Amino acid sequence: MAVLPEVRKSYGRLKNYVDGEFITPTTEKYDPVYNPAKDEVIAEVPMCVKEDVDSAVEAAVNAFEEWKEVPVTTRVRYLFELKNALEKKFEELSRVTTQNHGKIIDEARGEMRRLIENVETAIAIAYTLFKGERLDQIATGIDEELVREPVGAFAVIGPFNFPALAPFWYIPYAMAVGATLVVKPSEICPIPMSEICSIFDEINLPPGVVNIVHGGKEVGEELIKHPDIKGVTFVGSTPVGRAVYKLAGEYGKRALVQAGAKNFVVVMPDANLDKAIPNMIASFYGNSGQRCLAGSNLVAVGDIYEELKKKFVEAASKLKLGYGLDESVGMGPVVSRKAKERILWFIEKGIEEGAKLILDGRNPKVPDYPNGYFVGPTVFDDVTPDMTIAKEEIFGPVASIIRFDTLDDAIEAINKSKYGNAAVIYTASGAAERKFTRSVKCGNVGVNIGIPAPMAFFPFAGMKESFFGVLHGQIDCVDFFADRKVIIKRWLG
């Protein structure tokens, strides 16, 4: 297949989007933004400073006073316009995502489809979950009611792995309930969100409802500490997520923090491997393993081990690496040179600790893209739960095969992990499935599904050190961006 054309070769110096306009920030520092398949600079992202944050927050706060008074039916019309505009730019935004992040085009299209589903769900909940409650005559002549009111301006700190989708776990819901936002996209993959800002212009969204300010760690901290920001959402690693949650608590802010993962994929002796293996490969190597729901530890229970190992390695070894805009490619590069170095460090650590490297993805040959940040599908055998590669989040295309005699042993290992994002079981047994789903301490559980990604009308769950907070993303955002007001009234006549 031919390589799909890039939307643009260069996106130039990115600007902030504040109060409905693209503006040049006050900072003079810019960092390069790369196409990871080519190691080419395709944009420059501003490393903004406090003054830039202040102007974006001021715009969000000022807009809130008017936006909260806009009838919910009108806010929903903006969401309909947003959905339609995103559909029109679906392919363009998908290609932009592949160019900046590296994921293959089908994965980028999947990200855009999930993004749009969140807009659709926000439209629905504006008329359903945002409604209040009422009870007449709680006492003689006294009625009581509950209404939901938007809280104010919030910060959204996005990750690099789903640079467009993850911020949209929150953006449309805030719009639906009447809150306003300042979004800090990933400084590694800032282009997709920057491109989406032009859509806010197209639909004539009132200025200041959604604002974008670029930058790194300092911008995120300034947003959290800002006295006019009511709360923060974050998606990223556990160490950074813990720091975000702590800082939010110190400043009395609401926080919704989706953090890291180390996901177990358990394969029972009765699993149908011919049907399951393609699903597993997508789980472990989709998005080049850079996904909080990615498979990481492949657990063989009982005597399925030899057959599972053979078929899994065979399928993984056939994945074609290359530029994600080539539709024949099965896996793209990892997001950055630094990410590649980190993954290679984990591979060396696995070898050092005694794991057996049976599929080596180091330094693969990728025709036409010799400078890309490629790591091939990698598989370790003879891995034990106490090894670093079995315990820590690698965030790359590395699978660790672990053997257990029983399902109870597998569940025990999952529950001992400090992470609790996802766990998966492949089985034909209802009894095994029930024991597994009831026993594992994980927020997202898959049964014969390698990537248990909740649809937008369910919360994106997580437990233990994979999540900090009370409310989760997606549909849970109604109660995050709004507060409850209880009104008890009596008329004296």
C-alpha positions as a printed Julia matrix, in Angstrom:
493×3 Matrix{Float64}:
   0.0     0.0    0.0
   1.08    3.58  -0.62
   1.91    5.89   2.25
  -0.94    8.3    2.96
  -0.07   11.98   2.44
   0.81   14.07   5.47
  -1.57   16.93   6.25
   1.36   19.34   6.41
   5.12   18.93   6.44
   5.49   21.55   9.18
   3.14   23.12  11.71
   5.49   25.96  12.59
   5.55   27.64  15.97
   2.43   26.62  17.88
   0.34   29.26  19.58
  -1.87   29.22  22.63
  -5.63   29.38  22.15
  -7.01   31.91  24.62
 -10.35   33.71  24.7
 -11.27   32.4   21.27
  -8.03   33.48  19.54
  -4.68   31.97  18.63
  -2.14   34.13  20.44
   1.64   34.18  20.6
   2.7    33.48  24.19
   5.0    35.75  26.16
   7.64   33.04  26.59
  10.69   33.05  24.36
  11.5    29.39  24.93
  10.35   26.81  22.37
  11.04   23.08  22.23
  11.11   20.97  19.05
   8.22   18.62  18.25
   9.17   15.52  16.27
   7.75   13.05  13.82
   8.99    9.91  15.63
   9.03    7.77  12.49
  11.52   10.1   10.84
  13.26   11.92  13.7
  12.27   15.15  11.96
  11.18   18.39  13.62
   7.65   19.24  12.47
   6.75   22.02  14.91
   7.93   24.08  17.85
   5.95   24.13  21.08
   6.15   27.08  23.5
   7.28   26.4   27.03
   4.89   28.9   28.56
   5.35   30.83  31.78
   3.12   32.08  34.58
   1.93   35.12  32.6
   0.65   32.86  29.84
  -1.16   30.66  32.36
  -2.71   33.69  34.05
  -4.14   35.03  30.8
  -5.68   31.66  29.91
  -7.2    31.24  33.38
  -8.56   34.79  33.3
 -10.28   34.03  29.99
 -11.81   30.82  31.4
 -13.01   32.55  34.58
 -14.57   35.45  32.69
 -16.27   33.11  30.23
 -17.68   30.99  33.04
 -19.96   33.74  34.32
 -21.78   33.84  30.99
 -21.4    30.2   29.94
 -23.07   28.86  33.08
 -26.14   30.96  32.24
 -26.42   29.63  28.71
 -29.47   27.28  28.56
 -28.47   23.63  28.51
 -30.3    23.2   25.19
 -28.03   25.83  23.65
 -24.88   24.27  25.12
 -25.94   20.98  23.57
 -26.29   22.63  20.17
 -22.63   23.64  20.38
 -21.77   20.01  21.14
 -23.76   18.86  18.09
 -21.81   21.35  15.98
 -18.57   20.12  17.53
 -19.41   16.5   16.7
 -20.27   17.34  13.1
 -17.09   19.38  12.64
 -14.97   16.58  14.11
 -16.6    14.09  11.72
 -15.69   16.31   8.76
 -12.05   16.49   9.9
 -11.91   12.88  11.06
  -9.33   11.69   8.54
  -7.25   14.85   8.7
  -7.0    14.76  12.49
  -6.18   11.04  12.39
  -3.26   11.68  10.06
  -2.04   14.57  12.2
  -2.06   12.25  15.22
  -0.06    9.58  13.41
   2.45   12.15  12.18
   3.04   13.59  15.67
   2.65   10.48  17.84
   3.7     7.61  15.58
   0.75    5.25  16.07
  -0.52    3.52  12.93
  -3.34    5.2   11.07
  -6.01    2.68  12.11
  -5.14    3.3   15.76
  -5.33    7.05  15.18
  -8.74    6.62  13.56
  -9.81    4.56  16.55
  -8.68    7.36  18.86
 -10.73    9.89  16.9
 -13.8     7.65  16.94
 -13.6     7.28  20.73
 -13.12   11.05  21.0
 -16.31   11.68  19.06
 -18.18    9.12  21.16
 -17.36   11.21  24.23
 -18.96   14.25  22.58
 -22.04   12.17  21.78
 -22.26   10.92  25.36
 -21.91   14.45  26.73
 -24.89   15.46  24.61
 -26.97   12.72  26.19
 -25.98   13.34  29.8
 -26.72   17.04  29.55
 -30.39   16.03  29.44
 -30.21   13.09  31.83
 -27.54   12.94  34.54
 -27.37   16.73  34.9
 -31.0    16.83  35.94
 -31.87   17.48  39.58
 -34.25   15.77  42.01
 -37.29   16.86  43.97
 -39.4    15.52  46.82
 -42.58   17.31  47.82
 -43.92   17.48  51.35
 -40.92   16.24  53.3
 -42.72   17.86  56.21
 -45.96   19.78  56.37
 -45.75   22.53  53.78
 -42.05   21.94  53.09
 -40.5    20.71  49.83
 -36.9    19.73  49.11
 -35.0    19.67  45.84
 -31.48   19.08  44.56
 -29.99   20.95  41.62
 -26.6    20.61  39.98
 -24.58   23.73  39.29
 -21.28   24.11  37.41
 -18.36   24.9   39.72
 -16.13   27.17  37.63
 -12.9    26.98  35.63
 -10.88   23.73  35.59
  -7.5    22.58  34.3
  -6.99   19.53  32.05
  -3.45   18.1   31.79
  -3.18   15.69  28.86
  -0.83   12.77  28.07
   1.2    12.02  24.95
  -0.18    8.55  24.23
  -3.71    9.68  23.35
  -3.06   13.37  22.73
  -6.53   14.15  21.39
  -8.74   11.53  23.05
  -7.63   11.88  26.68
  -8.47   15.61  26.94
 -11.87   14.75  25.44
 -12.58   12.46  28.37
 -13.31   15.82  30.02
 -13.82   18.67  27.52
 -17.33   17.88  26.22
 -18.65   17.07  29.71
 -17.43   20.39  31.08
 -19.09   22.13  28.15
 -22.33   20.24  28.76
 -22.65   21.18  32.43
 -21.49   24.79  32.03
 -17.89   24.68  33.32
 -14.94   26.2   31.45
 -11.46   24.83  30.84
  -7.77   25.52  30.41
  -6.16   22.54  28.66
  -2.42   21.83  28.75
  -1.69   19.3   25.99
   1.32   17.04  26.06
   4.42   18.99  25.08
   5.59   15.86  23.21
   2.41   15.56  21.12
   0.78   19.0   21.16
  -0.25   19.24  17.51
  -3.57   17.29  17.53
  -5.12   19.47  20.25
  -3.75   22.59  18.58
  -5.46   21.57  15.34
  -8.75   20.89  17.14
  -8.79   24.5   18.39
  -9.61   25.64  14.86
 -12.84   23.68  15.18
 -13.85   25.71  18.23
 -13.52   28.75  15.96
 -15.61   27.12  13.23
 -18.54   26.38  15.54
 -18.37   29.88  17.07
 -17.93   28.53  20.59
 -18.08   31.52  22.95
 -14.57   32.83  23.66
 -12.92   31.46  26.79
 -15.02   28.32  27.22
 -12.08   26.11  26.14
  -8.53   27.51  26.21
  -5.2    25.88  25.36
  -1.88   26.8   26.97
   1.24   24.86  25.96
   4.19   23.93  28.12
   5.75   21.43  30.44
   5.66   20.55  34.12
   5.81   24.19  35.24
   2.61   25.08  33.37
   0.76   22.18  34.98
   1.89   23.27  38.43
   0.92   26.9   37.8
  -2.54   25.8   36.72
  -3.08   23.69  39.82
  -1.86   26.44  42.15
  -3.85   29.2   40.46
  -6.48   30.51  42.93
  -9.21   30.66  40.26
  -8.84   27.05  39.1
 -11.34   24.83  40.91
  -9.89   21.45  40.03
  -7.62   19.45  37.73
  -7.8    16.29  35.64
  -4.64   14.41  34.75
  -3.69   11.37  32.69
  -0.12   10.06  32.85
   2.38    8.07  34.9
   1.91    7.16  38.54
   4.85    9.22  39.9
   3.61   12.37  38.16
   0.0    11.56  38.98
   0.83   11.23  42.66
   2.57   14.62  42.56
  -0.42   16.21  40.82
  -2.83   14.74  43.37
  -0.7    15.9   46.28
  -0.34   19.43  44.92
  -4.07   19.65  44.23
  -4.77   18.59  47.8
  -2.38   21.16  49.2
  -4.24   23.89  47.31
  -7.7    22.54  48.1
  -8.56   21.56  44.53
 -10.65   18.75  43.17
  -8.51   16.18  41.38
  -9.25   13.33  38.99
  -5.98   11.5   38.29
  -5.64    8.52  35.94
  -2.18    7.04  36.45
   0.07    4.15  35.44
  -0.51    0.44  34.92
   0.98   -3.02  34.82
  -1.71   -5.16  33.25
  -1.94   -8.95  33.45
  -3.42  -11.05  30.63
  -4.34  -14.49  32.01
  -4.77  -17.4   29.59
  -6.55  -20.49  30.88
  -6.0   -24.04  29.5
  -9.43  -23.96  27.8
  -8.82  -20.69  25.93
  -9.37  -20.68  22.16
  -5.94  -19.51  21.1
  -6.67  -19.31  17.39
  -9.25  -16.62  18.09
  -7.51  -15.08  21.08
  -3.97  -14.56  19.75
  -4.8   -11.71  17.3
  -6.68  -10.01  20.12
  -3.72  -10.44  22.48
  -1.27   -9.07  19.92
  -3.38   -5.92  19.59
  -3.39   -5.64  23.38
   0.38   -5.95  23.85
   1.61   -4.15  20.73
  -1.15   -1.76  19.74
  -0.06    1.88  20.09
   3.46    0.37  20.34
   2.59   -0.7   23.88
   2.11    2.93  24.96
  -1.34    2.51  26.45
  -2.5     2.31  30.05
  -4.72   -0.63  29.08
  -1.98   -2.48  27.17
  -1.17   -6.05  28.03
   2.2    -6.4   29.75
   2.41   -9.66  31.7
   1.2   -12.67  29.7
   0.19  -15.3   32.26
  -0.01  -18.93  31.17
  -2.04  -21.07  33.58
  -1.39  -24.8   33.59
  -0.48  -26.79  30.5
  -1.32  -24.16  27.89
   2.11  -22.58  28.34
   4.02  -24.18  25.44
   1.28  -23.69  22.85
   0.61  -20.12  24.01
   4.29  -19.19  23.89
   4.76  -20.62  20.42
   1.71  -18.97  18.86
   2.17  -15.63  20.6
   5.83  -15.26  19.58
   5.07  -16.39  16.04
   2.32  -13.77  15.67
   4.37  -11.01  17.29
   7.36  -11.68  15.05
   5.22  -11.09  11.94
   4.27   -7.51  12.83
   5.56   -5.11  10.2
   7.21   -1.95  11.54
   7.13    1.35   9.7
   5.58    4.78   9.31
   2.01    4.7   10.58
   0.7     6.48   7.48
   1.56    3.32   5.53
  -1.62    1.3    5.9
   0.27   -1.99   5.53
   2.22   -1.34   8.74
   1.28   -3.2   11.93
   3.23   -1.14  14.47
   4.79    2.32  14.45
   7.64    3.84  16.45
   7.52    4.81  20.09
   6.87    8.46  20.76
  10.37    9.83  21.37
  14.06    9.05  21.53
  13.85    9.26  25.32
  10.99    6.75  25.38
  13.01    4.35  23.24
  16.0     4.63  25.56
  13.78    3.93  28.57
  12.31    0.8   26.95
  15.75   -0.48  25.96
  16.88    0.01  29.57
  14.05   -2.25  30.74
  15.0    -4.91  28.18
  18.58   -4.88  29.46
  17.27   -5.05  33.03
  15.21   -8.11  32.18
  18.25   -9.88  30.77
  20.32   -8.86  33.8
  17.76  -10.3   36.21
  17.65  -13.67  34.45
  14.63  -13.48  32.14
  15.07  -15.21  28.78
  14.74  -12.9   25.75
  13.03  -15.05  23.11
  11.99  -12.24  20.73
  14.43   -9.33  20.58
  13.0    -6.0   19.42
  16.15   -3.98  19.93
  17.44   -2.06  16.93
  15.08   -3.43  14.29
  15.73   -2.68  10.62
  12.96   -0.49   9.23
  13.44    0.23   5.51
  13.13    3.92   4.53
  13.02    5.04   8.18
  16.47    4.36   9.65
  16.28    7.26  12.11
  12.85    6.5   13.59
  12.36    5.62  17.24
  11.5     2.0   16.55
  11.45   -0.85  19.05
  10.23   -4.14  17.66
   7.86   -6.57  19.4
   9.77   -8.04  22.33
   8.99  -11.15  24.37
  10.62  -12.39  27.58
  10.18  -15.93  28.89
  10.98  -17.4   32.33
   9.8   -14.21  34.01
   8.95  -14.26  37.72
   6.65  -11.76  39.45
   9.49  -10.26  41.47
  11.47   -9.14  38.39
  11.56   -5.46  37.47
  10.02   -6.08  34.04
   7.1    -7.86  35.71
   6.49   -5.14  38.3
   7.17   -1.77  36.69
   5.38    0.0   33.87
   7.56   -0.22  30.74
   5.15    1.6   28.41
   6.51   -0.07  25.32
   6.13   -3.2   23.16
   7.53   -5.67  25.7
   5.67   -8.8   26.85
   6.7   -10.91  29.84
   5.53  -14.54  29.97
   4.83  -15.78  33.51
   3.76  -19.33  34.36
   1.35  -20.29  37.14
  -0.14  -23.65  38.04
  -3.57  -22.33  39.02
  -5.93  -19.42  38.51
  -5.69  -18.67  42.23
  -1.92  -18.13  41.82
  -2.54  -15.72  38.93
  -5.14  -13.75  40.88
  -2.81  -13.52  43.87
  -0.05  -12.06  41.68
  -2.44   -9.51  40.14
  -3.67   -8.39  43.54
  -0.12   -8.04  44.89
   0.74   -5.59  42.11
   0.74   -1.94  43.16
  -1.21   -1.16  40.01
  -4.88   -1.84  39.41
  -5.78   -0.49  36.01
  -6.7    -3.59  33.97
  -6.72   -7.38  34.11
  -7.85   -9.79  31.4
  -8.78  -13.46  31.29
  -9.14  -15.72  28.26
 -11.31  -18.72  29.07
 -14.35  -20.72  28.02
 -15.3   -21.4   31.63
 -18.05  -19.4   33.29
 -16.81  -20.49  36.71
 -13.28  -19.26  35.99
 -14.6   -15.99  34.61
 -16.79  -15.38  37.65
 -13.98  -16.12  40.1
 -11.61  -13.87  38.17
 -13.91  -10.87  37.73
 -15.04  -10.98  41.35
 -11.56  -11.45  42.8
  -9.14   -9.22  40.89
  -8.49   -5.77  42.34
  -8.54   -3.86  39.06
 -10.81   -1.18  37.71
 -11.16   -2.42  34.12
 -11.58   -6.17  33.6
 -11.64   -7.98  30.26
 -13.11  -11.38  29.51
 -11.8   -12.66  26.17
 -11.17   -8.96  25.42
  -7.54   -7.88  25.33
  -8.2    -4.16  25.78
 -11.04   -3.55  28.26
 -11.52    0.12  27.32
 -14.8     1.44  28.76
 -17.17    3.17  26.36
 -17.82    6.85  27.01
 -21.08    6.14  28.84
 -19.15    4.2   31.5
 -16.42    5.66  33.75
 -12.79    4.93  32.93
 -12.01    2.99  36.08
  -8.79    2.25  37.96
  -7.69    1.09  41.4
  -4.66    1.2   43.7
  -1.81    3.29  42.27
  -3.44    3.45  38.86
  -5.88    6.08  40.06
  -6.03    8.9   42.59
  -9.32   10.52  43.5
 -12.95    9.56  43.9
 -14.63   10.26  40.56
 -13.32    8.85  37.29
 -13.32   10.19  33.75
 -15.93   10.2   31.01
 -19.46    9.97  32.37
 -18.29   10.56  35.96
 -17.32   14.09  34.93
 -20.85   15.36  35.51
 -20.29   15.24  39.24
 -16.68   16.43  38.91
 -17.39   19.66  37.07
 -20.64   20.36  38.93
 -21.71   20.5   42.54
 -24.99   19.66  44.27
 -27.11   22.32  45.86
 -29.96   21.24  48.15
 -32.88   23.65  48.52
 -35.43   23.23  51.32
 -38.36   25.62  51.08
 -41.63   26.55  52.65
 -44.03   29.27  51.52
 -45.66   31.22  54.31
 -49.11   32.36  53.21
